[in-house]
């Protein structure tokens, strides 16, 4: 399902689908943060490593289900199917944008 989101979030979703950690990290500000599974990953190198690790460990597919945009915040719901207990799950993805880049992403159930 295609969702209507700002360009940078669309690029993030495309990089997720392509399993392209480099392209995904470029969607973030230089000091951007991802909060996932109780851990913070700050900066482009840390975000790139997070993406590489989660791809290798969980071998998952993300399917965007819905999204809402309010000013500089985008809240989306996605189904994650992969190699982990409880698969599939639906998770909320809360993006905060700054200067056309993702400043933070929080992923939670």
DSSP file (Angstrom, degrees, kcal/mol; ACC not computed):
  #  RESIDUE AA STRUCTURE BP1 BP2  ACC     N-H-->O    O-->H-N    N-H-->O    O-->H-N    TCO  KAPPA ALPHA  PHI   PSI    X-CA   Y-CA   Z-CA
    1    1 A X              0   0    0      0, 0.0     2,-0.4     0, 0.0    63,-0.2   0.000 360.0 360.0 360.0 131.5    0.0    0.0    0.0
    2    2 A X        -     0   0    0     63,-0.0     2,-0.3     2,-0.0    63,-0.0  -0.698 360.0-159.9 -85.1 136.7    1.3    3.4   -0.9
    3    3 A X        -     0   0    0     -2,-0.4     2,-0.9    63,-0.1    63,-0.1  -0.891  21.6-118.2-116.7 149.9    1.1    6.1    1.8
    4    4 A X        +     0   0    0     -2,-0.3     2,-0.3    63,-0.2    65,-0.1  -0.769  54.1 145.8 -89.6 106.5    1.2    9.8    1.3
    5    5 A X        -     0   0    0     -2,-0.9     5,-0.1     1,-0.1    64,-0.0  -0.909  53.9 -79.1-136.4 160.9    4.3   11.1    3.3
    6    6 A X    >>  -     0   0    0     -2,-0.3     4,-2.4     1,-0.1     3,-0.5  -0.202  51.6-102.7 -58.2 156.7    6.9   13.8    2.9
    7    7 A X  H 3> S+     0   0    0      1,-0.2     4,-2.3     2,-0.2     5,-0.2   0.843 119.2  51.7 -52.2 -43.5    9.7   13.1    0.4
    8    8 A X  H 3> S+     0   0    0      2,-0.2     4,-2.0     1,-0.2    -1,-0.2   0.876 110.8  47.8 -67.9 -36.4   12.3   12.3    3.0
    9    9 A X  H <> S+     0   0    0     -3,-0.5     4,-2.5     2,-0.2    -1,-0.2   0.889 110.5  52.6 -69.5 -38.0   10.1    9.7    4.7
   10   10 A X  H  X S+     0   0    0     -4,-2.4     4,-2.3     2,-0.2    -2,-0.2   0.899 108.8  50.2 -61.3 -40.1    9.2    8.2    1.3
   11   11 A X  H  X S+     0   0    0     -4,-2.3     4,-2.5    -5,-0.2    -2,-0.2   0.893 109.1  52.0 -65.1 -39.2   13.0    7.9    0.7
   12   12 A X  H  X S+     0   0    0     -4,-2.0     4,-2.4     2,-0.2    -2,-0.2   0.935 110.5  47.6 -60.2 -47.1   13.4    6.2    4.1
   13   13 A X  H  X S+     0   0    0     -4,-2.5     4,-2.3     1,-0.2    -2,-0.2   0.891 111.7  50.4 -63.7 -39.2   10.7    3.7    3.2
   14   14 A X  H  X S+     0   0    0     -4,-2.3     4,-2.1     2,-0.2    -1,-0.2   0.911 111.0  48.7 -64.2 -42.1   12.3    3.0   -0.2
   15   15 A X  H  X>S+     0   0    0     -4,-2.5     5,-2.2     2,-0.2     4,-0.8   0.869 109.1  53.8 -66.3 -36.3   15.7    2.5    1.5
   16   16 A X  H ><5S+     0   0    0     -4,-2.4     3,-1.0     1,-0.2    -2,-0.2   0.956 111.1  45.8 -59.5 -48.9   14.0    0.1    4.0
   17   17 A X  H 3<5S+     0   0    0     -4,-2.3    -2,-0.2     1,-0.3    -1,-0.2   0.847 114.4  47.3 -63.8 -34.9   12.6   -1.9    1.1
   18   18 A X  H 3<5S-     0   0    0     -4,-2.1    -1,-0.3    -5,-0.1    -2,-0.2   0.528 105.5-127.8 -83.2  -6.6   15.8   -1.9   -0.8
   19   19 A X  T <<5 +     0   0    0     -3,-1.0     2,-0.8    -4,-0.8    -3,-0.2   0.901  55.7 153.6  58.2  41.9   17.8   -2.9    2.3
   20   20 A X     >< +     0   0    0     -5,-2.2     4,-2.4     1,-0.2    -1,-0.2  -0.819  23.3 179.8-107.8  92.6   20.1    0.0    1.6
   21   21 A X  H  > S+     0   0    0     -2,-0.8     4,-2.3     1,-0.2    -1,-0.2   0.840  81.3  53.1 -63.3 -35.3   21.7    1.1    4.9
   22   22 A X  H  > S+     0   0    0      2,-0.2     4,-1.6     1,-0.2    -1,-0.2   0.946 111.7  43.7 -66.9 -48.6   23.7    3.9    3.3
   23   23 A X  H  4 S+     0   0    0      1,-0.2     4,-0.4     2,-0.2    -2,-0.2   0.891 113.6  52.8 -63.9 -38.9   20.7    5.5    1.5
   24   24 A X  H >< S+     0   0    0     -4,-2.4     3,-1.5     1,-0.2     4,-0.3   0.930 107.4  50.2 -62.4 -45.7   18.6    5.1    4.7
   25   25 A X  H >< S+     0   0    0     -4,-2.3     3,-1.7     1,-0.3    -1,-0.2   0.838 101.6  63.3 -64.6 -31.2   21.2    6.8    6.9
   26   26 A X  T 3< S+     0   0    0     -4,-1.6    -1,-0.3     1,-0.3    -2,-0.2   0.633  89.3  69.9 -68.0 -12.4   21.3    9.7    4.4
   27   27 A X  T <  S+     0   0    0     -3,-1.5    75,-3.0    -4,-0.4    -1,-0.3   0.640  92.6  76.0 -75.6 -14.0   17.6   10.5    5.1
   28   28 A X  E <  S-a  102   0A   0     -3,-1.7    75,-0.2    -4,-0.3    16,-0.1  -0.593  88.4-105.1-100.7 156.4   18.7   11.7    8.6
   29   29 A X  E >   -     0   0A   0     73,-2.2     3,-2.2    -2,-0.2    14,-0.2  -0.330  46.4 -99.9 -65.6 161.8   20.3   14.8    9.9
   30   30 A X  E 3  S+     0   0A   0      1,-0.3    14,-0.9    13,-0.1    -1,-0.1   0.797 127.0  36.3 -59.9 -28.5   23.9   14.4   10.9
   31   31 A X  E 3  S+     0   0A   0     12,-0.2    -1,-0.3    13,-0.1    -2,-0.0   0.061  91.0 146.1-109.5  24.2   22.9   14.1   14.6
   32   32 A X  E <   -     0   0A   0     -3,-2.2    11,-3.2    10,-0.1     2,-0.4  -0.116  35.1-144.6 -60.7 158.8   19.7   12.2   13.9
   33   33 A X  E     -aB 104  42A   0     70,-1.6    72,-2.1     9,-0.2     2,-0.5  -0.979  13.2-163.9-131.8 139.1   18.4    9.6   16.3
   34   34 A X  E     -aB 105  41A   0      7,-2.1     7,-2.4    -2,-0.4     2,-0.6  -0.994   7.4-163.9-116.9 126.7   16.6    6.3   16.0
   35   35 A X  E     +aB 106  40A   0     70,-3.1    72,-2.9    -2,-0.5     2,-0.4  -0.951  27.1 152.6-109.6 114.2   15.0    4.9   19.1
   36   36 A X  E >   - B   0  39A   0      3,-2.4     3,-1.8    -2,-0.6    72,-0.1  -0.997  60.1  -3.6-145.9 134.2   14.2    1.2   18.5
   37   37 A X  T 3  S-     0   0    0     70,-0.5    -1,-0.1    -2,-0.4     3,-0.1   0.856 128.9 -52.5  54.4  40.6   13.8   -1.8   20.8
   38   38 A X  T 3  S+     0   0    0      1,-0.2     2,-0.3    -3,-0.0    -1,-0.3   0.526 117.6 102.4  78.6   6.1   14.8    0.3   23.9
   39   39 A X  E <   -B   36   0A   0     -3,-1.8    -3,-2.4     2,-0.0     2,-0.4  -0.930  61.2-138.2-126.2 148.6   18.0    1.6   22.4
   40   40 A X  E     -B   35   0A   0     -2,-0.3     2,-0.5    -5,-0.2    -5,-0.2  -0.863  10.0-166.2-102.9 138.1   19.1    5.0   20.9
   41   41 A X  E     -B   34   0A   0     -7,-2.4    -7,-2.1    -2,-0.4     2,-0.4  -0.962  14.5-171.2-123.9 109.0   21.2    5.1   17.8
   42   42 A X  E     +B   33   0A   0     -2,-0.5     4,-0.4    -9,-0.2    -9,-0.2  -0.883  43.9  17.8-113.9 130.3   22.6    8.6   17.3
   43   43 A X  S  > S-     0   0    0    -11,-3.2     4,-2.3    -2,-0.4     5,-0.2  -0.003  90.6 -78.3  95.9 157.9   24.4    9.9   14.2
   44   44 A X  H  > S+     0   0    0    -14,-0.9     4,-2.5     1,-0.2     5,-0.2   0.870 126.8  50.6 -62.8 -40.4   24.7    8.6   10.7
   45   45 A X  H  > S+     0   0    0      2,-0.2     4,-2.4     1,-0.2    -1,-0.2   0.921 112.3  47.0 -64.6 -43.0   27.2    5.9   11.4
   46   46 A X  H  > S+     0   0    0     -4,-0.4     4,-2.4     2,-0.2    -2,-0.2   0.887 113.0  49.1 -66.1 -39.1   25.2    4.5   14.3
   47   47 A X  H  X S+     0   0    0     -4,-2.3     4,-2.4     2,-0.2    -2,-0.2   0.909 110.5  50.8 -67.0 -41.4   22.0    4.6   12.2
   48   48 A X  H  X S+     0   0    0     -4,-2.5     4,-2.4    -5,-0.2    -2,-0.2   0.928 112.1  46.9 -60.3 -45.5   23.8    2.8    9.3
   49   49 A X  H  X S+     0   0    0     -4,-2.4     4,-2.8     2,-0.2     5,-0.2   0.897 110.3  53.3 -64.0 -40.4   25.0    0.1   11.7
   50   50 A X  H  X S+     0   0    0     -4,-2.4     4,-2.8     1,-0.2     5,-0.2   0.934 110.7  46.9 -58.3 -47.1   21.5   -0.3   13.3
   51   51 A X  H  X S+     0   0    0     -4,-2.4     4,-2.2     1,-0.2    -2,-0.2   0.918 113.4  47.6 -63.4 -44.1   20.0   -0.8    9.8
   52   52 A X  H  X S+     0   0    0     -4,-2.4     4,-2.1     2,-0.2    -1,-0.2   0.918 114.3  47.3 -62.7 -43.2   22.7   -3.3    8.8
   53   53 A X  H  X S+     0   0    0     -4,-2.8     4,-2.9     2,-0.2     5,-0.3   0.929 112.8  46.8 -65.6 -46.3   22.3   -5.2   12.1
   54   54 A X  H  X>S+     0   0    0     -4,-2.8     4,-2.4    -5,-0.2     5,-0.5   0.886 112.1  51.4 -67.7 -36.0   18.5   -5.4   12.1
   55   55 A X  H  X5S+     0   0    0     -4,-2.2     4,-1.5    -5,-0.2    -1,-0.2   0.940 116.1  40.8 -62.1 -46.2   18.5   -6.5    8.4
   56   56 A X  H  <5S+     0   0    0     -4,-2.1    -2,-0.2    -5,-0.2    -1,-0.2   0.902 120.6  42.6 -69.3 -41.6   20.9   -9.3    9.1
   57   57 A X  H  <5S+     0   0    0     -4,-2.9    -2,-0.2    -5,-0.2    -3,-0.2   0.897 129.5  21.4 -75.5 -41.1   19.4  -10.4   12.4
   58   58 A X  H  <5S-     0   0    0     -4,-2.4    25,-3.7    -5,-0.3    -3,-0.2   0.606  78.2-150.9-108.0 -14.4   15.7  -10.3   11.6
   59   59 A X     << +     0   0    0     -4,-1.5     2,-0.2    -5,-0.5    -4,-0.1   0.921  40.8 171.9  40.1  63.1   15.5  -10.5    7.8
   60   60 A X        -     0   0    0     -6,-0.2     2,-0.4    22,-0.2    22,-0.3  -0.579  37.0-144.1-107.3 162.4   12.3   -8.5    7.8
   61   61 A X  E     -C   81   0A   0     20,-2.8    20,-2.4    -2,-0.2     2,-0.5  -0.993  15.6-151.0-122.0 131.7   10.0   -6.8    5.4
   62   62 A X  E     -C   80   0A   0     -2,-0.4     2,-0.5    18,-0.2    18,-0.2  -0.904   9.5-170.5-105.2 127.2    8.3   -3.6    6.3
   63   63 A X  E     -C   79   0A   0     16,-2.6    16,-2.7    -2,-0.5     2,-0.3  -0.967  20.1-135.4-118.4 115.5    4.9   -2.8    4.8
   64   64 A X  E     +C   78   0A   0     -2,-0.5    14,-0.2    14,-0.2     3,-0.1  -0.514  25.9 175.6 -69.4 130.7    3.6    0.7    5.3
   65   65 A X  E     -     0   0A   0     12,-3.1     2,-0.3     1,-0.4    13,-0.2   0.791  58.5 -15.7-105.3 -40.5   -0.1    0.6    6.3
   66   66 A X  E     -C   77   0A   0     11,-1.5    11,-2.2   -63,-0.1    -1,-0.4  -0.981  54.3-167.8-160.5 162.4   -1.0    4.2    7.1
   67   67 A X  E     -C   76   0A   0     -2,-0.3     2,-0.4     9,-0.2     9,-0.2  -0.983   5.5-164.4-158.4 148.9    0.5    7.6    7.8
   68   68 A X  E     -C   75   0A   0      7,-2.3     7,-2.7    -2,-0.3     2,-0.5  -0.998  10.6-154.3-134.2 138.6   -0.5   11.1    9.1
   69   69 A X  E     +C   74   0A   0     -2,-0.4     2,-0.4     5,-0.2     5,-0.2  -0.957  14.2 174.4-117.1 130.4    1.5   14.3    8.7
   70   70 A X  E >   -C   73   0A   0      3,-3.0     3,-2.3    -2,-0.5     2,-0.2  -0.923  64.6 -59.7-134.7 107.3    1.1   17.2   11.1
   71   71 A X  T 3  S-     0   0    0     -2,-0.4    -1,-0.0     1,-0.3     0, 0.0  -0.386 122.9 -11.7  56.0-118.0    3.6   20.1   10.6
   72   72 A X  T 3  S+     0   0    0     -2,-0.2    25,-3.2    -3,-0.1     2,-0.4   0.228 121.3  88.8 -98.1  14.8    7.1   18.5   11.0
   73   73 A X  E <   -CD  70  96A   0     -3,-2.3    -3,-3.0    23,-0.2     2,-0.4  -0.935  51.2-172.5-117.5 136.0    5.8   15.2   12.5
   74   74 A X  E     -CD  69  95A   0     21,-2.2    21,-3.2    -2,-0.4     2,-0.5  -0.993   3.3-168.0-125.3 126.2    4.8   12.1   10.6
   75   75 A X  E     +CD  68  94A   0     -7,-2.7    -7,-2.3    -2,-0.4     2,-0.3  -0.966  15.1 174.1-115.6 124.5    3.2    9.2   12.4
   76   76 A X  E     -CD  67  93A   0     17,-2.7    17,-3.1    -2,-0.5     2,-0.4  -0.912  24.8-143.3-129.9 156.4    2.9    5.9   10.5
   77   77 A X  E     +CD  66  92A   0    -11,-2.2   -12,-3.1    -2,-0.3   -11,-1.5  -0.960  24.6 179.8-116.7 135.8    1.9    2.4   11.1
   78   78 A X  E     -CD  64  91A   0     13,-2.4    13,-2.6    -2,-0.4     2,-0.5  -0.986  27.0-131.3-138.5 147.3    3.7   -0.5    9.5
   79   79 A X  E     -CD  63  90A   0    -16,-2.7   -16,-2.6    -2,-0.3     2,-0.6  -0.865  22.8-159.5 -95.3 128.2    3.5   -4.3    9.5
   80   80 A X  E     -CD  62  89A   0      9,-3.5     9,-2.2    -2,-0.5     8,-0.6  -0.947  10.5-178.5-112.2 120.4    6.9   -6.0   10.1
   81   81 A X  E     +C   61   0A   0    -20,-2.4   -20,-2.8    -2,-0.6     2,-0.3  -0.976  28.7 105.8-119.4 126.9    7.2   -9.6    8.9
   82   82 A X  S    S-     0   0    0     -2,-0.5     2,-1.3   -22,-0.3   -23,-0.2  -0.901  73.8 -45.8-170.8-161.3   10.5  -11.4    9.5
   83   83 A X  S    S+     0   0    0    -25,-3.7     2,-0.3    -2,-0.3   -23,-0.1  -0.595  91.2  95.6 -95.2  71.2   12.6  -13.9   11.4
   84   84 A X  S >  S-     0   0    0     -2,-1.3     3,-1.7   -25,-0.1    -2,-0.2  -0.984  82.3 -81.8-155.3 154.0   11.7  -13.1   15.0
   85   85 A X  T 3  S+     0   0    0     -2,-0.3     3,-0.1     1,-0.2    -2,-0.0  -0.320 113.5  22.4 -60.0 137.1    9.2  -14.3   17.6
   86   86 A X  T 3  S-     0   0    0      1,-0.3    -1,-0.2     3,-0.0     2,-0.1   0.439  94.1-164.9  88.0   0.2    5.7  -13.0   17.2
   87   87 A X    <   +     0   0    0     -3,-1.7    -1,-0.3    -5,-0.1    -6,-0.2  -0.399  60.3  47.4 -65.1 138.0    6.1  -12.1   13.5
   88   88 A X  S    S+     0   0    0     -8,-0.6     2,-0.3    -3,-0.1    -7,-0.2   0.586  74.1 166.1 -84.8 160.7    4.3  -10.3   12.1
   89   89 A X  E     -D   80   0A   0     -9,-2.2    -9,-3.5    -2,-0.1     2,-0.5  -0.931  31.6-132.5-129.9 157.2    3.8   -7.3   14.3
   90   90 A X  E     -D   79   0A   0     -2,-0.3     2,-0.3   -11,-0.2   -11,-0.2  -0.963  29.9-176.3-110.8 128.0    2.4   -3.8   13.7
   91   91 A X  E     -D   78   0A   0    -13,-2.6   -13,-2.4    -2,-0.5     2,-0.3  -0.921  23.9-125.3-125.9 146.9    4.6   -1.0   14.9
   92   92 A X  E     -DE  77 108A   0     16,-3.5    16,-2.3    -2,-0.3     2,-0.5  -0.720  19.0-159.2 -87.5 140.7    4.2    2.8   15.0
   93   93 A X  E     -DE  76 107A   0    -17,-3.1   -17,-2.7    -2,-0.3     2,-0.7  -0.977   4.8-166.9-122.3 114.6    6.9    4.9   13.5
   94   94 A X  E     -DE  75 106A   0     12,-2.9    12,-2.1    -2,-0.5     2,-0.4  -0.899   8.1-171.2-109.8 109.5    7.1    8.5   14.7
   95   95 A X  E     -DE  74 105A   0    -21,-3.2   -21,-2.2    -2,-0.7     2,-0.5  -0.779  11.3-163.1 -99.7 139.2    9.3   10.8   12.5
   96   96 A X  E     -DE  73 104A   0      8,-2.5     7,-3.0    -2,-0.4     8,-1.6  -0.997  16.8-152.6-118.1 126.7   10.3   14.3   13.4
   97   97 A X  E     + E   0 102A   0    -25,-3.2     2,-0.3    -2,-0.5     5,-0.2  -0.712  15.8 179.4-101.7 148.9   11.6   16.3   10.4
   98   98 A X  E >  S- E   0 101A   0      3,-2.9     3,-1.1    -2,-0.3    -2,-0.0  -0.932  72.2 -14.0-148.0 122.4   14.1   19.2   10.4
   99   99 A X  T 3  S-     0   0    0     -2,-0.3     3,-0.1     1,-0.3    -1,-0.0   0.905 128.3 -51.8  51.7  47.8   15.3   21.0    7.3
  100  100 A X  T 3  S+     0   0    0      1,-0.2     2,-0.3   -71,-0.0    -1,-0.3   0.699 122.5  94.3  64.9  22.4   13.9   18.3    5.0
  101  101 A X  E <  S- E   0  98A   0     -3,-1.1    -3,-2.9   -93,-0.0     2,-0.7  -0.912  84.8 -97.3-133.8 165.7   15.7   15.5    6.8
  102  102 A X  E     +aE  28  97A   0    -75,-3.0   -73,-2.2    -2,-0.3    -5,-0.3  -0.758  33.2 179.5 -84.9 118.7   14.6   13.1    9.6
  103  103 A X  E     +     0   0A   0     -7,-3.0   -70,-1.6    -2,-0.7     2,-0.3   0.807  69.3   2.1 -86.5 -34.3   15.8   14.4   12.9
  104  104 A X  E     -aE  33  96A   0     -8,-1.6    -8,-2.5   -72,-0.2     2,-0.4  -0.996  54.1-166.5-153.9 151.6   14.4   11.5   14.9
  105  105 A X  E     -aE  34  95A   0    -72,-2.1   -70,-3.1    -2,-0.3     2,-0.5  -0.989   6.6-169.4-136.8 126.1   12.5    8.3   14.5
  106  106 A X  E     -aE  35  94A   0    -12,-2.1   -12,-2.9    -2,-0.4     2,-0.5  -0.979   5.2-164.5-116.8 127.5   10.9    6.4   17.4
  107  107 A X  E     + E   0  93A   0    -72,-2.9   -70,-0.5    -2,-0.5     2,-0.3  -0.946  22.9 151.8-113.3 125.5    9.6    2.9   16.7
  108  108 A X  E       E   0  92A   0    -16,-2.3   -16,-3.5    -2,-0.5    -2,-0.0  -0.985 360.0 360.0-151.2 160.2    7.2    1.4   19.2
  109  109 A X              0   0    0     -2,-0.3   -19,-0.1   -18,-0.2   -16,-0.1   0.450 360.0 360.0 -86.1 360.0    4.4   -1.1   19.5
